[in-house]
């Protein structure tokens, strides 16, 4: 469940109202941007080689990425 979906559920908002649709689209765009940034970061830092040899797990790489980005 996304943050927007949770909020709608808490306030019993209809999922089809325009502002909810816009919020969900913004949320999707943010998720896409984060995912793309993470993959680009892995390639830029040659973590794909480390991952291939199982030196780091995906979760560990994600935590390193988030720490570097201040997230």
N, C-alpha and C positions, 0 to 999 in steps of 0.2 A: 504494500500500500504506500502510495506516495504521500508527501506532506499535504498536498492539495486535496487528495481524496480523503485523508484523515480529517482535515478541517471541515470539509463538506459533510462528512458523517457526523462530526461533533455538533454541527449547527443545523443538521437536517436540511442542507441545501440541495436543490436539484442539480444534478450533474450536467444538465443541458442549458443552464443559463450562460449567457455570453461571457461574463466575467470569469466564471469557472473554466470555461473552454480556453480563454486566453491564459489564465494562470497555469493550466495543465500544459499548454503549448510552450510557455516560457520554461516551465519545469523540465519538459522534454528536451528543449534546446540546451539547457544548462547541463543535463545529464549527458547529452551527446558531446558537448564541448569538453566536459571532464573526461569522458572515455577517450576521445581523440587525443587530448593532451597527455593522458597517461600512456597511451600506445606510442605516441611520438617521443615521449620522455624515455621510454624503455629502449627504443631504437637509437635515440641520440646518445644514450649512456652505455650502449652495448650490453644492457641487461638481458637482451634476448639470448645472448650466448651463455650467460650465467644461468638463466632460467632453463635453457636446454640441458645443461649439465646438472640441473637440480640443486644448484648451490643456494638458490633463493626460491621461495614459493611465491605464488601470485600475491597472496595476502601480505607477505613481508615486503615485496616490491611496492605494493599499494601504500603501505604504512610509510615507507621511505619517501615515496612521491608526495604524500600528503604532508609529511613533516617539512620537506623542502619547499612546498608551496604555502606553508603556514595554515593548513586546513585542519 
